[in-house]
Amino acid sequence: MDIEFFEPAEAAALMRCTESWLRDGATSGKFPHACWGKGKIIFTSEHIREIARLSEILPGGAESKQSTEQPLTK
């Protein structure tokens, strides 16, 4: 099994975004994540890849719904 697990601060550092942006996306249901114990948010390496895809701006002006709401980095 090659899945890695990241706490929000670790995932934010890896993605070069704010922890609050990731937490807000997870709690609002916009970003995939896991919840362990009493609501502890955890991101897997697969979740991080999917969040990056959701935030992608595609050539020709086509962009994902997420990318119009807030940029991936600040």
C-alpha positions in Angstrom: 0.0 0.0 0.0 1.5 3.3 -1.1 -1.0 5.8 0.3 0.5 8.5 2.6 -1.5 10.3 5.2 -1.1 14.0 6.0 -2.6 16.3 8.7 -3.9 19.6 7.2 -0.8 21.6 8.1 1.4 19.0 6.4 -0.8 18.9 3.3 -0.9 22.7 3.1 2.9 22.9 3.2 3.1 20.2 0.5 0.6 22.0 -1.7 1.9 25.5 -0.9 -1.5 26.8 0.2 -3.0 27.8 3.5 -4.1 25.3 6.1 -7.4 27.2 6.5 -8.1 26.9 2.7 -7.8 23.1 2.9 -9.8 22.8 6.1 -12.6 25.0 4.7 -12.7 23.0 1.5 -12.9 19.7 3.5 -15.5 20.9 6.0 -17.7 22.4 3.2 -17.6 19.1 1.3 -15.7 20.6 -1.7 -12.4 18.6 -1.1 -12.0 14.9 -0.5 -10.7 13.9 2.9 -10.9 11.4 5.7 -12.2 12.0 9.2 -10.7 10.0 12.0 -11.7 9.9 15.6 -13.6 12.9 16.8 -13.6 14.8 13.4 -9.8 14.9 12.8 -9.3 15.8 9.2 -6.7 13.7 7.3 -5.7 14.0 3.7 -4.2 11.1 1.7 -1.8 11.4 -1.2 -4.8 10.5 -3.4 -6.9 13.3 -1.9 -4.1 15.8 -2.5 -3.9 14.8 -6.2 -7.7 15.2 -6.6 -7.7 18.6 -4.9 -5.0 19.7 -7.3 -7.1 18.4 -10.2 -10.2 20.2 -8.9 -8.2 23.5 -8.7 -6.7 23.1 -12.2 -7.2 25.8 -14.9 -7.4 24.1 -18.2 -6.2 25.6 -21.6 -8.8 27.5 -23.6 -10.5 29.1 -20.7 -12.1 25.9 -19.4 -11.6 25.6 -15.7 -12.9 23.6 -12.8 -15.6 24.9 -10.5 -13.2 25.0 -7.6 -10.6 27.2 -9.4 -13.2 30.0 -9.9 -13.8 30.1 -6.1 -10.3 30.5 -4.7 -6.8 30.0 -6.1 -4.7 27.0 -5.0 -1.9 29.2 -3.6 -1.8 32.6 -2.0 
